Amino acid sequence: MILHNFRILLISAMFSLISLKSTAQIIPYPLGIDVRSGEYALTGEVNIISDPSLQNEASRLAEYLARGFGRKTEVKQAGEGIKLIHEPALLDSMGDEGYTLTVDKTGITIAAPTPAGVFYGIQSLRQLLPPDFENGVLKNGFMLPFMEIRDKPRFPWRAFMLDESRHFMGTAVVKKMLDQMALLKMNVFHWHLTDDQGWRIEIKKYPKLTEFGSWRKDTQLERGSEERTGVPHGGFYTQEQIKEIIAYAQARHITVVPEIEMPGHATAAIAAYPWIGSLGTTTEVSEVFGKLEDSFNISDPRVVGFLLDVLDEVITLFPGEIIHIGGDEVNHTPWLNSEMAKDYMASQGLKSPVDLQIHFTNKISGYLSKAGKRMMGWNDILGDDIHQERDSSAVNAEQKLAPSSVVHFWKGDLGLIEKAVKEGYQVVNSNHWDTYLDYTYQRLPLSRSYAFNPIPLELDGKYHPLILGTGAQIWTEYTPDEQAMQKQVFPRLIAYAEVGWTALGNKDYKRFLEALEVFKERLSFYGVSFQE
């Protein structure tokens, strides 16, 4: 009897475990959760049983568990524990990123048709544990309810964009954001690396792009203001640093999509090499924000050659399929006043500067296609007058955008999305009213972020597959440091994670707000600032 009681006490001490009853705390919310009777004890003694093809995923899970339990978790190919199973037969039912997560008396099983799906199952498992687990605060273990989760995303494109041209953040900040994206099952990091206020990517053939183009003498404090910070600002990523960040993202199943702006938003590049500009007067990186006058002189073959040289190095660096070229807010006036541009337009049968831009964009698209890439750009590249600034003679473009282009909608009537998909274009919907994280919380409250539907209400169902998904963007003109940036991003980015992943019928703002309170605890433990 004494021995029996000792065993009970030993088991009680060993499993003075927290019983985790709630499964509604996973963000983004899964496709289906079935909670069953019974519990499984997860302790630091657990092993990871993994297919050899899932070495990266097993390593990530072992890392998470080690942080929580304070001891190394063994990865084996057989046994009981947390099983990671690569099951290609699930592809038809679960898609490229779906998974199942099962908790029963034998342990925890995560099965998926691809390593990405297994990785996302691991992220759901992390969220089943207390928010402070990975800080090593609670090491005894946990009682997980028996359950089965079946899950897959609504959209294949779930992006976060960080603008580093306006304010350079650095490698550590980017990695921290990638970690949060991974936990939220977001799979595209849209990296805005060049613009008027700074060139942030090393191009070995043109060293002045970073030597001069990555620094500005001062920075405008507020929109339209003459006040300045009074200090220079700059920085850039070497190609080795970019490779490091790409590898970090790949390990978390995140594709890095670089944005190299052309033909507008080009002042920083033109300041480094004035001969590539349209005006011939730009010699300094802009310290003010907004739509600026100068742009690349795309009627000059030498300038086009310069841009192709830049893209050659970008193509080599970034393994993803998509290269974003911006293409927004181009000031066409310098081309209208340029004899070279007018002569080139006449020689090519181009009726307007809008046609000239589409002609150039298609040239870039064709070049990228030959390298196995696809071009993406803001929806200005379709030639529509989304800013309502043209006279009647220049409203309609005759040139047609290359069909392989991915259109990134950000501005204009929602009917332009319908027009684009009817013409066969794939579209990412980042309508600025709904997704621009630099907007105040009064202008874009959390509730509106959560309510956003990338598929316009009236769009015919047969076109829905052409809506790839959505992106949330933080433009950093007035967020000069990491903390300011994070407070603009969080918690709204958490809402966009559900917009991109969770089935429309499963969205519930009240449930989301309850889960968000737990997720905010996670942000605090990870050292991420957020708006209260």
C-alpha positions in Angstrom: 0.0 0.0 0.0 2.9 2.4 0.9 4.5 1.6 -2.5 1.2 2.1 -4.3 0.7 5.5 -2.6 4.3 6.5 -3.4 3.7 5.8 -7.1 0.5 7.9 -7.0 2.5 10.8 -5.5 5.3 10.3 -8.0 2.9 10.4 -10.9 1.1 13.4 -9.4 4.3 15.3 -9.1 5.5 14.2 -12.4 2.2 15.2 -14.0 1.3 18.3 -12.0 0.4 19.2 -15.5 -1.8 22.0 -16.7 -4.9 20.7 -18.4 -5.4 22.6 -21.6 -9.1 22.4 -22.4 -9.6 25.2 -24.9 -8.8 24.6 -28.5 -10.3 27.9 -29.7 -7.1 29.8 -29.2 -5.5 28.8 -32.5 -5.0 31.8 -34.9 -5.7 31.5 -37.8 -8.7 29.4 -36.9 -8.6 25.9 -38.4 -11.1 24.4 -40.9 -12.4 21.9 -38.4 -11.7 20.9 -34.8 -13.2 17.7 -33.2 -12.5 17.5 -29.4 -12.9 14.1 -27.9 -12.9 12.5 -24.4 -9.5 11.9 -22.8 -6.2 13.6 -22.4 -2.6 13.0 -23.4 0.3 14.0 -21.1 3.0 16.0 -23.0 6.2 16.2 -21.1 9.9 16.9 -21.7 10.4 13.1 -22.1 8.6 13.1 -25.4 10.4 12.2 -28.6 9.8 13.4 -32.1 9.2 10.6 -34.6 9.8 12.0 -38.0 10.1 10.9 -41.6 13.6 11.7 -43.0 12.1 14.1 -45.5 10.9 16.3 -42.6 14.3 17.0 -41.1 13.8 20.8 -41.2 10.3 20.6 -39.6 11.5 18.1 -36.9 14.4 20.5 -36.1 12.1 23.4 -35.8 9.8 21.5 -33.4 12.7 20.2 -31.4 13.9 23.8 -31.0 10.5 25.0 -29.7 10.2 22.1 -27.3 13.7 22.6 -26.0 13.0 26.2 -25.2 9.9 25.1 -23.2 11.1 22.0 -21.4 14.7 23.1 -21.0 16.1 19.9 -22.4 17.0 18.5 -25.8 14.2 16.6 -27.6 15.3 13.5 -29.5 14.3 13.1 -33.1 13.9 9.4 -34.1 12.5 7.5 -37.0 10.3 5.1 -35.0 8.5 5.0 -31.6 5.8 6.9 -29.8 5.6 10.6 -29.1 5.0 13.4 -31.6 4.8 11.9 -35.0 5.5 13.9 -38.1 4.3 12.1 -41.2 4.8 13.1 -44.8 1.7 11.6 -46.6 1.5 12.6 -50.3 -1.8 10.8 -50.7 -3.4 13.6 -48.7 -2.7 16.1 -51.5 -6.1 15.8 -53.2 -8.0 16.5 -50.0 -5.7 18.8 -48.1 -3.9 20.8 -50.9 -0.3 21.9 -50.8 -0.5 23.4 -47.3 -3.1 21.4 -45.4 -2.5 19.1 -42.5 -4.2 16.9 -39.8 -3.3 17.1 -36.2 -4.4 14.2 -33.9 -4.0 13.9 -30.2 -4.9 10.5 -28.7 -3.5 8.0 -26.2 -0.5 7.1 -28.4 0.6 10.7 -28.7 0.4 13.5 -31.2 0.4 12.9 -34.9 0.8 15.6 -37.6 0.3 14.4 -41.1 0.4 16.4 -44.3 1.0 15.9 -48.1 3.9 18.4 -48.0 6.6 19.6 -45.5 4.8 23.0 -45.5 1.6 21.3 -44.2 3.6 19.6 -41.4 5.1 22.9 -40.5 1.7 24.5 -40.2 0.5 21.7 -38.0 3.4 22.3 -35.7 2.4 26.0 -35.5 -1.1 24.9 -34.4 0.5 22.6 -31.8 2.5 25.5 -30.5 -0.6 27.5 -30.0 -2.3 24.6 -28.0 0.4 25.1 -25.4 0.5 28.1 -22.9 1.7 31.4 -24.4 4.7 31.4 -22.0 5.8 27.8 -22.7 8.7 28.7 -25.0 10.1 31.0 -22.3 10.7 27.9 -20.2 8.5 29.1 -17.3 6.4 25.9 -17.0 8.5 22.8 -17.5 6.5 20.0 -16.0 4.2 19.4 -18.9 0.6 19.7 -20.0 -2.5 17.6 -20.5 -3.7 18.0 -24.0 -7.3 17.0 -24.8 -7.8 14.2 -27.4 -8.7 15.9 -30.6 -8.5 15.9 -34.4 -7.8 19.1 -36.4 -8.3 19.1 -40.1 -7.0 22.3 -41.7 -6.0 24.0 -44.9 -5.8 27.6 -46.1 -8.5 29.6 -48.0 -5.9 31.4 -50.2 -2.4 30.4 -51.4 -1.0 34.0 -51.1 -0.9 35.3 -47.5 1.6 38.1 -47.4 3.1 40.7 -45.2 5.0 43.6 -46.8 7.8 45.6 -45.1 8.9 48.8 -46.7 12.5 49.3 -45.8 13.3 52.0 -48.4 11.7 54.7 -46.2 13.3 53.4 -43.0 15.9 50.7 -42.8 15.2 48.1 -40.1 17.9 45.5 -40.4 18.4 41.7 -40.2 17.3 41.1 -36.6 14.0 43.0 -37.1 13.2 41.1 -40.4 13.9 37.7 -38.7 11.6 38.6 -35.8 8.8 39.5 -38.3 9.4 36.2 -40.2 9.0 34.3 -36.9 5.7 35.9 -36.3 4.6 35.3 -39.9 5.4 31.6 -39.5 3.4 31.2 -36.3 0.5 32.9 -38.1 0.9 30.6 -41.2 1.6 33.5 -43.5 3.7 32.4 -46.5 4.9 35.5 -48.5 7.3 38.1 -47.2 7.0 41.0 -49.7 10.2 43.0 -49.2 10.1 46.6 -50.5 13.7 47.3 -51.0 14.0 50.3 -53.4 12.2 53.6 -53.6 12.8 57.4 -53.7 14.2 57.5 -50.2 16.7 54.7 -50.2 18.1 51.8 -52.2 18.6 48.8 -49.8 19.9 45.9 -51.9 23.6 45.5 -52.9 24.0 45.3 -56.7 27.6 44.4 -57.4 27.7 45.8 -60.9 26.5 49.2 -59.7 28.1 49.8 -56.3 27.0 53.5 -56.2 23.4 52.3 -55.7 24.3 51.5 -52.1 27.3 53.7 -51.7 25.2 56.8 -52.4 21.6 55.6 -53.0 21.2 54.0 -49.6 21.7 57.3 -47.6 19.7 60.4 -47.4 20.8 63.6 -45.6 17.6 64.2 -43.7 14.0 62.9 -43.3 10.7 64.7 -43.4 8.9 64.5 -40.1 5.2 64.7 -41.2 3.3 64.6 -44.5 3.6 68.0 -46.2 5.8 69.4 -43.4 8.9 71.4 -43.8 10.2 70.0 -40.5 13.1 67.5 -40.7 14.6 65.1 -38.2 18.0 66.7 -38.6 20.0 63.5 -39.0 21.0 61.3 -41.9 19.4 57.9 -42.4 20.5 54.9 -44.4 21.6 51.3 -44.6 21.4 48.4 -47.0 21.6 44.6 -47.2 24.6 42.9 -48.7 23.9 40.0 -50.9 25.2 37.6 -48.2 22.8 39.1 -45.7 19.9 38.7 -48.2 20.9 35.0 -48.7 20.8 34.6 -45.0 17.3 36.1 -44.6 16.0 34.0 -47.6 17.3 30.8 -46.0 15.8 31.8 -42.7 12.4 32.4 -44.4 12.7 29.1 -46.4 13.1 27.1 -43.2 9.7 28.6 -42.2 8.1 28.0 -45.5 8.0 31.7 -46.4 8.8 32.9 -49.9 10.6 36.2 -50.1 9.3 38.4 -52.9 11.5 41.4 -53.6 10.1 44.7 -54.9 12.5 46.6 -57.1 10.6 49.7 -58.2 10.4 50.7 -61.8 9.9 52.9 -63.7 8.8 55.4 -61.0 9.8 55.8 -57.3 13.4 55.8 -58.7 15.0 58.9 -57.1 17.5 57.0 -54.9 18.8 55.1 -57.9 18.9 58.2 -60.1 20.8 60.1 -57.4 23.5 57.4 -57.6 23.6 57.4 -61.4 22.0 60.6 -62.7 22.2 59.5 -66.4 19.4 56.9 -65.8 16.8 59.6 -64.9 14.3 61.5 -67.1 15.0 65.0 -65.8 18.7 65.2 -65.7 18.5 67.2 -62.5 18.2 64.6 -59.7 21.5 64.4 -57.7 20.3 63.6 -54.1 18.2 60.9 -52.4 14.9 62.3 -51.5 14.2 63.3 -47.9 10.6 64.0 -48.6 7.8 61.6 -49.2 5.0 61.3 -51.8 4.8 61.0 -55.5 8.0 62.6 -56.9 8.7 63.9 -60.4 11.6 61.9 -61.7 11.6 58.4 -63.0 13.8 56.1 -65.1 14.2 57.2 -68.7 12.8 54.0 -70.2 13.0 55.4 -73.8 16.8 55.1 -73.5 18.1 51.5 -74.3 21.1 52.1 -71.9 18.7 52.7 -69.0 16.7 49.6 -69.8 20.0 47.7 -70.0 20.9 49.1 -66.5 17.6 47.8 -65.1 18.0 44.4 -66.7 21.5 44.2 -65.2 20.0 44.9 -61.8 17.3 42.3 -62.3 20.0 39.7 -63.3 21.4 39.9 -59.8 18.0 40.0 -58.2 17.0 36.9 -60.2 20.1 35.1 -59.0 19.6 36.0 -55.4 15.9 35.2 -55.0 14.7 31.6 -55.7 11.0 32.4 -55.6 9.0 32.6 -58.8 7.7 36.2 -58.4 9.6 39.5 -58.8 7.6 42.6 -57.9 8.5 45.7 -59.9 6.1 48.2 -58.3 5.1 50.2 -61.3 2.9 52.6 -59.2 2.5 56.4 -59.1 4.7 57.1 -62.2 4.8 60.8 -63.1 4.5 60.8 -66.9 5.1 64.6 -67.4 8.9 64.3 -67.9 8.3 61.8 -70.7 5.8 64.2 -72.4 8.4 66.9 -72.2 11.3 64.7 -73.5 12.2 64.7 -77.2 13.9 61.3 -76.7 10.8 59.8 -75.1 8.5 61.3 -77.8 10.7 60.0 -80.6 10.8 56.6 -79.0 7.1 56.5 -78.6 6.6 57.5 -82.3 9.0 54.8 -83.4 7.1 52.1 -81.5 3.6 53.3 -82.4 2.8 54.2 -78.8 0.1 56.8 -78.4 0.6 57.9 -74.8 3.0 57.8 -71.8 0.7 55.2 -70.3 1.3 53.0 -73.4 5.0 53.6 -73.0 4.9 52.4 -69.4 3.0 49.2 -70.4 5.3 48.7 -73.3 8.3 48.9 -70.9 6.6 46.7 -68.3 6.0 44.0 -70.9 9.6 44.1 -71.9 10.5 43.5 -68.2 7.9 40.8 -67.9 9.3 39.0 -71.0 12.8 39.2 -69.6 11.8 37.7 -66.3 9.8 35.0 -68.1 12.9 33.8 -69.9 14.6 33.5 -66.5 11.7 31.3 -65.2 10.2 34.2 -63.2 6.9 36.0 -63.2 6.4 39.7 -62.9 4.1 41.3 -60.4 3.2 45.0 -60.0 0.7 47.3 -58.4 -2.5 47.6 -60.5 -1.2 50.9 -62.1 0.5 48.5 -64.5 -2.8 47.8 -66.2 -2.9 51.4 -67.4 -6.2 52.4 -65.7 -6.5 55.9 -64.4 -6.7 54.9 -60.8 -5.6 58.3 -59.5 -8.1 60.2 -61.7 -5.4 62.6 -62.8 -5.3 62.3 -66.6 -7.1 64.4 -69.1 -9.6 62.7 -71.4 -7.1 62.2 -74.2 -4.9 60.0 -72.0 -7.4 57.9 -70.0 -7.4 54.7 -72.1 -4.3 52.8 -72.9 -4.0 50.9 -76.1 -1.2 48.6 -75.0 -2.2 45.4 -73.2 -0.3 44.1 -70.2 1.4 40.7 -70.6 -1.0 37.9 -69.6 1.5 36.2 -67.2 1.6 39.3 -65.0 0.3 39.1 -61.5 -1.8 42.2 -60.7 -1.4 43.6 -57.1 -4.6 45.6 -56.6 -4.2 48.5 -54.2 -6.3 51.4 -55.5 -9.3 52.3 -57.6 -12.8 51.0 -58.0 -13.3 47.4 -57.0 -14.7 46.9 -60.5 -11.1 47.0 -61.7 -10.5 43.7 -60.0 -13.4 42.1 -61.9 -12.1 43.6 -65.1 -8.6 42.2 -64.4 -9.8 38.6 -63.7 -12.2 38.6 -66.6 -9.1 39.4 -68.8 -7.4 36.3 -67.2 -5.0 38.0 -64.8 -4.3 36.6 -61.3 -4.9 39.2 -58.6 -3.7 39.8 -55.1 -6.1 42.1 -53.4 -4.5 44.6 -51.1 -7.1 47.4 -51.2 -5.4 50.2 -49.4 -8.5 51.1 -47.4 -8.5 47.6 -45.9 -4.9 46.5 -45.7 -2.5 49.5 -45.3 -1.0 49.2 -41.8 0.5 52.7 -41.8 -3.1 54.0 -41.6 -4.2 54.9 -38.1 -6.3 52.5 -36.0 -9.1 55.1 -36.3 -9.0 55.0 -40.1 -8.4 51.2 -40.2 -9.6 49.6 -37.0 -9.0 46.0 -36.1 -12.6 45.1 -36.8 -12.3 46.3 -40.4 -9.0 44.4 -40.9 -10.7 41.3 -39.7 -13.8 41.8 -41.8 -11.8 42.3 -45.1 -12.7 39.8 -47.8 -10.2 39.6 -50.7 -13.0 38.4 -53.0 -15.3 41.2 -53.9 -18.9 40.5 -52.9 -20.3 40.6 -56.5 -17.6 38.7 -58.2 -18.8 35.7 -60.1 -17.7 32.4 -58.5 -16.0 31.2 -61.6 -13.4 34.0 -61.2 -12.7 33.3 -57.5 -9.7 31.0 -58.2 -7.9 34.0 -59.9 -7.9 35.9 -56.5 -4.7 34.5 -55.1 -5.2 36.1 -51.7 -4.1 39.2 -49.9 -1.2 41.2 -48.5 -1.0 43.5 -45.6 1.5 46.4 -46.1 3.4 48.6 -43.7 4.8 51.7 -45.4 7.4 53.2 -43.1 7.5 56.9 -44.0 6.5 57.8 -40.4 7.4 54.7 -38.5 11.2 55.2 -38.1 12.1 52.3 -35.8 11.2 48.8 -34.9 8.8 49.6 -32.0 6.8 52.1 -34.0 6.6 49.7 -36.9 5.4 46.8 -34.7 2.7 48.9 -33.0 1.3 49.7 -36.5 1.5 46.1 -37.6 0.2 44.3 -34.4 -2.4 43.2 -33.7 -3.9 43.9 -37.1 -1.5 41.5 -38.9 -3.0 38.7 -36.7 -6.4 39.6 -38.2 -5.1 39.4 -41.7 -3.7 35.9 -40.9 -7.3 34.8 -40.5 -8.4 36.7 -43.6 -5.9 34.7 -45.7 -6.3 31.3 -44.0 -9.6 30.8 -42.3 -12.6 29.6 -44.3 -15.1 32.5 -44.6 -17.8 30.5 -42.8 -15.5 29.9 -39.8 -14.7 33.5 -39.2 -16.1 34.9 -35.9 -14.9 38.2 -34.6 -16.0 37.5 -31.0 -14.1 34.2 -30.9 -11.1 35.9 -32.6 -10.9 38.6 -29.9 -10.9 36.0 -27.2 -8.0 34.2 -28.9 -6.3 37.4 -29.6 -5.9 38.1 -25.8 -3.9 34.9 -25.5 -1.9 35.7 -28.6 -1.0 39.1 -27.2 0.6 37.3 -24.3 2.7 35.4 -26.9 3.8 38.7 -28.5 4.9 40.0 -25.1 7.0 36.9 -24.4 8.6 37.3 -27.9 9.4 40.9 -27.3 7.0 42.2 -29.9 5.2 45.6 -29.3 1.6 46.0 -30.2 -1.2 48.5 -30.0 -3.4 48.1 -27.0 
